[in-house]
């Protein structure tokens, strides 16, 4: 190999190495962008899951505003210490014990 062809080979190799370095740099930037986007999506997913859990908890907790006016009246009677179920309707609840039948009458059908 003569000096001229050796010099040309080095020049060619230098150009190829620069191209390879540029490609490597572009790939590194692309990977960085993908990692950032992935992290962003993971955080968003985590927030959405938490929001769904919060909504699910709210959905299973009966609230006064979800009750009809008649059920709110029954609830008021129940809170005053009277049964509102068909088994013992109008009787005083002893020591304000809870009654599963009354609870079902007030809140039960809303969940069905």
C-alpha positions in Angstrom: 0.0 0.0 0.0 1.5 3.3 -1.0 1.4 6.5 1.2 -1.3 8.1 -0.9 -3.8 5.2 -0.6 -3.0 4.9 3.1 -3.8 8.6 3.6 -7.0 8.2 1.6 -8.0 5.2 3.7 -7.5 7.2 6.9 -9.6 10.0 5.5 -12.4 7.6 4.5 -12.3 6.0 7.9 -12.4 9.4 9.7 -15.5 10.3 7.7 -17.2 7.0 8.5 -16.4 7.4 12.2 -17.9 10.9 12.2 -21.1 9.6 10.5 -21.2 6.8 13.1 -20.8 9.2 15.9 -23.6 11.4 14.6 -25.9 8.4 14.2 -25.0 7.3 17.8 -25.7 10.8 19.1 -29.1 10.9 17.3 -30.0 7.5 18.7 -29.0 8.6 22.2 -31.2 11.7 21.9 -34.1 9.6 20.7 -33.7 7.2 23.6 -33.6 10.1 26.1 -36.9 11.4 24.6 -38.5 7.9 24.8 -37.4 7.5 28.5 -38.8 11.0 29.3 -42.1 10.2 27.6 -42.4 6.8 29.2 -41.8 8.4 32.7 -44.4 11.1 31.9 -47.0 8.4 30.9 -46.2 6.3 33.9 -46.9 9.2 36.2 -50.1 10.1 34.3 -51.2 6.4 34.5 -50.6 6.4 38.3 -52.6 9.6 38.7 -55.5 8.2 36.6 -55.5 5.0 38.7 -55.6 7.0 41.9 -58.4 9.1 40.5 -60.4 5.9 39.5 -59.9 4.5 43.0 -61.2 7.8 44.5 -64.2 7.8 42.2 -64.9 4.1 43.1 -64.8 4.9 46.8 -67.2 7.8 46.3 -69.5 5.7 44.3 -69.8 3.1 47.1 -70.3 5.6 49.8 -74.0 6.6 50.1 -74.5 10.4 50.3 -77.6 12.3 51.3 -77.7 14.1 48.0 -78.2 10.9 46.1 -81.3 10.0 48.1 -84.8 10.8 46.9 -86.9 13.1 49.0 -88.9 10.1 50.4 -85.8 8.2 51.3 -84.4 11.3 53.0 -87.6 11.4 55.1 -87.1 7.7 56.0 -83.5 8.4 56.9 -84.6 11.2 59.1 -87.1 9.0 60.9 -84.5 6.3 61.3 -82.0 8.8 62.7 -84.6 9.9 65.2 -84.7 6.4 66.5 -87.6 4.7 64.7 -87.7 1.7 62.4 -88.6 2.3 58.8 -88.5 -1.3 57.6 -91.7 -3.3 56.9 -90.8 -5.7 59.7 -91.0 -3.3 62.6 -92.2 0.0 61.0 -92.8 2.8 63.4 -91.4 1.0 66.5 -88.7 2.7 68.5 -85.2 1.3 68.0 -83.9 0.0 71.4 -80.7 1.9 72.3 -80.5 3.2 68.8 -79.3 -0.2 67.6 -78.9 -0.4 63.8 -81.3 -2.4 61.7 -80.2 -4.1 58.5 -83.7 -4.1 57.1 -84.1 -0.3 57.7 -80.7 0.3 56.1 -81.7 -1.8 53.1 -84.9 0.2 52.8 -83.1 3.5 52.9 -80.0 2.8 50.9 -80.3 -0.7 49.4 -82.3 -0.2 46.2 -80.1 2.6 45.0 -77.2 0.1 44.6 -79.3 -2.4 42.6 
